[in-house]
Amino acid sequence: MSEIAEQSVLDFHTYPPVGSDDWQYAFQAAQVRTLEIQMLTRAVLLDMTNAQNFEQAADLLSGTEYALPQGAKDIAQAETVLQQTRTALRELFSDLMLDESIVQLFKARDDFANLRLALRRSLTEKPIGTDYSPDGNIPPEQLEQLLSEQGEFSSQASTEYIQQAVEKTILAYYQDKDIRQIDYQIDSFQAGYNLKTARRLSSIFLLSLFRTQIDLTNIRTMFRLKFTASEEHKVFLTGGFVESERFKNALEHGYEAMGQLFFATPYHRIVEIGANYLASNKSFLRIEQQCDEYLTGFLKSSFVITAGPQPVIAFLLLKENEIRTVRLILTAKKNCLDTKLILDRIGK
């Protein structure tokens, strides 16, 4: 496992390894294979994008699990359907996974998202609010117990990784009272938590997934720092396949040269296309699209596994991405966004 943990980006051509079969998951893998066939096709998403308005785009979802109730033509009703679909998906994932630790690992995503929101509000002296995800390991109603009025950690909190994240983030924030430290510290802690858990579970697939996500996050960060001419270069996450120095070095070059710096990595296309689009359009749309496309490709590479947790995890993430894409298209149509912009974001 240590060899995998230290694997260089040069050890694979396009996607990192996904591990081997685990026949305990024969039934679960077969079930998600059936569900994958029922996912929306690329043609449906493109037809929605090219629809004249929100109503026509929503009508194209008739006969799918995203179908709006009879006569419903409101974005709020569409959001309700999307949230219900996501909840059902995550419940299915919990039922199919034999290892409860993996279920808790993916639920922790919502814990970190909720914590990010709670800390932002607490440290900036805003009401803590109620618009949190209910899908984490920690119920939303316990969030207030995480923070005291001064933003200090409450002894009533019971989840160790959240306690550590709170303490680390608050300490970093109060050094300069920089609100950006909240995002960076939580991103950094979450990345470390994911890698540590993947290694503890001896999961090659999870380790590849999380290291890939770190690289893609660093690519997004690199372009945002470049676009804003920021001098803050100590915000890159560690633990990915690509060393952080490469991202820092890229900031010293023009957009036209950034792609070449990643030629020896599987991210050359992402950086090349993203840099050209950002330079021409002052927009991050293609960067986000390219990152999503690469991650989707990696997840689909797990389909070579006949039986194992990999296809189940991949289905969860692919389906969540589908839900986000449907939301994006419907929201864009409701707000009359240009079709080209939507295509630039989701891909043609």
C-alpha positions in Angstrom: 0.0 0.0 0.0 2.9 2.3 0.7 4.0 2.0 -3.0 0.6 3.2 -4.1 0.5 6.0 -1.6 3.8 7.4 -2.9 3.0 6.7 -6.6 4.3 9.3 -9.1 2.0 10.8 -11.7 4.4 9.2 -14.3 3.3 5.7 -13.2 0.1 5.9 -15.2 -0.8 7.4 -18.6 -4.4 8.7 -18.2 -6.1 7.5 -15.0 -4.6 6.1 -11.8 -5.3 2.5 -10.7 -8.7 1.4 -9.4 -7.7 -1.7 -7.5 -9.0 -5.3 -7.9 -12.2 -7.3 -7.5 -13.9 -8.0 -4.2 -16.5 -10.7 -4.7 -18.4 -9.7 -1.6 -19.8 -6.9 -3.7 -21.0 -9.1 -6.7 -24.7 -8.4 -6.1 -24.1 -4.7 -5.4 -21.9 -4.2 -8.4 -24.5 -5.9 -10.6 -27.3 -3.7 -9.2 -25.5 -0.4 -9.9 -24.7 -1.6 -13.5 -28.4 -1.8 -14.0 -29.0 1.6 -12.6 -26.2 3.1 -14.7 -28.1 2.1 -17.8 -31.0 4.3 -16.6 -29.0 7.4 -16.2 -29.7 10.4 -18.5 -27.9 10.1 -21.9 -25.7 12.8 -23.2 -28.3 13.5 -25.9 -31.0 14.3 -23.3 -28.7 16.8 -21.6 -27.8 18.5 -24.9 -31.5 18.6 -25.9 -32.3 20.3 -22.5 -29.5 22.8 -23.1 -30.8 23.6 -26.6 -34.4 23.9 -25.5 -36.0 27.3 -26.0 -36.9 27.8 -22.3 -37.2 26.3 -18.9 -40.5 24.7 -19.6 -39.3 22.9 -22.7 -36.2 21.7 -20.8 -38.2 20.4 -17.9 -40.6 18.6 -20.3 -37.7 16.6 -21.6 -37.4 15.1 -18.2 -40.8 13.5 -18.4 -40.6 9.8 -18.0 -37.4 10.1 -15.9 -37.0 10.2 -12.1 -36.5 13.9 -12.5 -40.0 14.5 -13.9 -41.8 17.4 -12.3 -45.2 17.0 -10.8 -48.2 17.4 -13.2 -48.5 21.1 -14.1 -45.4 22.1 -12.2 -43.2 24.7 -14.0 -41.4 26.3 -11.1 -37.6 26.1 -10.4 -38.4 25.6 -6.7 -40.4 22.5 -7.5 -37.6 21.2 -9.7 -35.2 21.7 -6.8 -37.4 19.7 -4.5 -37.3 16.8 -7.0 -33.6 17.0 -7.3 -33.1 17.0 -3.5 -35.4 14.0 -3.2 -33.5 12.2 -5.9 -30.2 12.9 -4.1 -31.5 11.7 -0.8 -32.8 8.5 -2.3 -29.4 8.0 -4.0 -27.5 8.4 -0.8 -29.8 6.0 1.1 -29.3 3.4 -1.6 -25.5 3.9 -1.3 -25.7 3.3 2.4 -27.7 0.1 1.8 -25.4 -1.2 -0.8 -22.0 -0.6 0.9 -20.9 -3.4 3.2 -18.2 -1.3 4.9 -19.9 1.3 7.2 -16.6 3.2 7.3 -16.9 4.1 3.6 -20.5 5.3 4.2 -19.3 7.5 7.0 -16.4 8.8 4.9 -18.7 10.0 2.2 -21.2 11.4 4.7 -18.3 13.4 6.1 -18.4 15.5 2.9 -21.6 17.1 4.2 -20.1 17.5 7.7 -17.3 19.6 6.3 -19.6 21.6 4.1 -21.9 22.3 7.1 -18.9 23.2 9.2 -17.6 25.6 6.6 -20.9 27.4 6.5 -21.2 27.4 10.3 -17.7 28.8 10.9 -18.1 31.5 8.3 -21.3 32.7 10.1 -19.9 32.3 13.6 -16.6 34.0 13.0 -18.2 36.9 11.1 -20.9 37.2 13.8 -23.8 36.3 11.6 -26.7 34.1 12.6 -25.7 30.4 12.4 -28.8 29.7 10.2 -30.6 26.5 9.4 -29.8 25.8 5.7 -27.5 22.9 6.3 -27.4 19.5 4.7 -29.1 16.7 6.7 -27.0 14.0 5.1 -23.8 14.1 7.2 -22.7 12.1 10.2 -23.5 15.0 12.5 -27.2 16.1 12.6 -27.5 19.8 11.6 -29.1 20.6 15.0 -25.9 19.8 16.7 -23.9 22.4 14.7 -24.6 25.1 17.3 -23.0 22.8 19.9 -19.8 22.9 17.9 -19.1 26.5 18.4 -19.5 28.8 21.4 -20.5 32.5 21.0 -16.8 33.4 20.6 -16.3 30.7 18.0 -14.4 28.4 20.3 -14.8 24.7 20.3 -17.6 23.3 22.4 -16.8 20.3 24.6 -20.1 18.7 23.7 -19.0 17.9 20.1 -18.5 14.2 19.7 -16.9 13.7 16.3 -13.1 13.9 16.5 -12.3 14.9 12.9 -14.7 17.8 13.2 -13.2 18.9 16.5 -9.8 18.9 14.9 -11.0 20.8 11.9 -12.6 23.5 14.0 -9.6 24.1 16.2 -7.2 24.2 13.2 -9.5 26.6 11.2 -10.2 29.0 14.1 -6.5 29.2 14.9 -5.6 30.0 11.3 -8.4 32.6 11.0 -7.4 34.6 14.0 -3.8 35.0 12.9 -4.8 37.6 10.3 -8.7 37.5 10.5 -8.6 36.4 6.9 -12.0 34.8 5.9 -10.3 32.9 3.1 -8.4 30.9 5.7 -11.7 29.1 6.6 -12.0 27.6 3.1 -8.4 26.7 2.8 -8.0 25.2 6.2 -11.2 23.1 5.8 -10.2 22.0 2.3 -6.7 21.1 3.6 -8.0 19.2 6.6 -10.7 17.3 4.6 -8.1 16.3 2.0 -5.8 14.9 4.7 -8.7 13.2 6.4 -9.8 11.5 3.1 -6.2 10.3 2.4 -5.7 9.0 5.9 -9.0 7.1 5.8 -8.3 5.6 2.4 -4.9 4.3 3.6 -6.5 2.9 6.7 -9.0 1.1 4.6 -6.2 -0.1 2.2 -8.3 1.1 -0.7 -6.3 1.7 -3.9 -9.4 3.2 -5.6 -10.3 5.6 -2.8 -6.7 6.8 -2.6 -6.6 7.3 -6.4 -9.9 9.2 -6.2 -8.9 11.5 -3.4 -5.4 12.2 -4.9 -7.1 13.0 -8.2 -9.5 15.4 -6.5 -6.6 17.2 -4.8 -4.9 17.7 -8.1 -8.1 19.0 -9.7 -8.7 21.4 -6.7 -5.1 22.7 -7.1 -5.7 23.3 -10.9 -8.8 25.4 -10.1 -6.9 27.2 -7.4 -4.0 27.9 -9.7 -6.2 29.5 -12.3 -8.0 31.6 -9.8 -4.7 32.9 -8.3 -3.4 33.6 -11.8 -6.6 35.4 -12.9 -6.6 37.7 -9.8 -2.8 38.1 -9.8 -2.8 37.0 -6.1 0.5 36.6 -4.3 -0.9 34.0 -1.9 0.9 30.9 -3.1 0.6 28.8 0.2 -2.9 27.6 -0.5 -2.2 24.5 -2.6 -3.2 21.2 -1.1 -0.6 18.5 -0.6 -1.0 14.8 -1.2 -2.0 14.7 -4.9 -0.1 13.1 -7.7 1.3 16.4 -8.9 3.8 18.2 -6.6 2.6 21.6 -5.3 5.7 23.3 -6.7 4.5 22.7 -10.2 1.4 24.7 -9.6 3.4 27.5 -8.0 5.8 27.6 -10.9 2.9 27.8 -13.4 1.8 31.1 -11.8 5.1 32.7 -13.0 4.2 31.9 -16.7 1.8 33.3 -19.2 -1.4 31.5 -20.0 0.0 30.3 -23.3 2.8 28.5 -21.5 0.9 26.9 -18.6 -0.2 23.8 -20.5 3.4 22.8 -21.4 4.3 22.7 -17.7 1.8 19.9 -17.3 2.8 17.9 -20.4 4.2 15.0 -18.4 1.0 14.8 -16.3 -2.5 13.5 -17.3 -3.8 17.1 -16.8 -2.1 18.7 -19.8 -5.4 18.9 -21.7 -7.3 20.4 -18.8 -4.7 23.1 -18.2 -4.2 23.8 -22.0 -7.9 24.2 -22.7 -8.7 26.0 -19.4 -5.9 28.5 -19.9 -6.8 29.4 -23.4 -10.5 29.8 -22.5 -9.7 31.9 -19.4 -7.4 34.2 -21.4 -10.0 34.7 -24.2 -13.2 34.8 -22.2 -12.2 35.8 -18.7 -14.3 32.8 -17.5 -13.7 29.6 -15.6 -16.4 27.7 -17.3 -14.2 25.4 -19.4 -11.8 24.8 -16.5 -14.7 23.5 -14.4 -16.0 21.5 -17.4 -12.6 19.9 -18.1 -12.1 19.0 -14.4 -15.5 17.4 -14.3 -14.8 15.5 -17.5 -11.6 14.1 -16.2 -13.0 13.0 -12.9 -15.9 11.4 -14.7 -13.5 9.5 -16.9 -11.6 8.2 -13.9 -14.8 7.0 -12.3 -15.9 5.2 -15.4 -12.5 3.5 -15.6 -13.7 1.6 -12.5 -16.2 -0.2 -14.7 -13.5 -2.8 -15.5 -14.1 -4.1 -12.0 -16.6 -6.9 -12.1 -17.3 -7.0 -8.4 -16.2 -4.6 -5.7 -17.0 -1.3 -3.9 -15.5 0.7 -6.7 -18.5 0.6 -9.1 -20.8 1.4 -6.2 -18.8 4.5 -5.2 -18.4 5.5 -8.8 -22.2 5.3 -9.3 -22.8 7.5 -6.3 -20.4 10.2 -7.6 -21.6 10.0 -11.2 -25.2 10.2 -10.2 -24.5 13.2 -8.0 -22.8 14.9 -10.9 -25.9 14.1 -13.1 -28.1 15.8 -10.5 -25.9 18.8 -10.4 -25.9 19.0 -14.2 -29.7 18.9 -14.4 -29.9 21.6 -11.7 -27.4 23.7 -13.6 -29.3 23.4 -17.0 -32.7 24.1 -15.5 -31.4 27.1 -13.5 -29.6 28.5 -16.5 -32.8 28.1 -18.6 -34.9 29.8 -16.0 -32.5 32.7 -16.0 -32.4 32.8 -19.8 -28.6 32.3 -20.0 -27.0 32.0 -23.4 -27.0 28.4 -24.7 -23.3 28.6 -25.6 -22.4 29.4 -22.0 -24.3 26.3 -20.8 -22.5 24.2 -23.4 -19.1 25.6 -22.4 -19.9 24.5 -18.8 -21.2 21.0 -19.5 -19.3 20.2 -22.6 -20.6 19.7 -26.2 
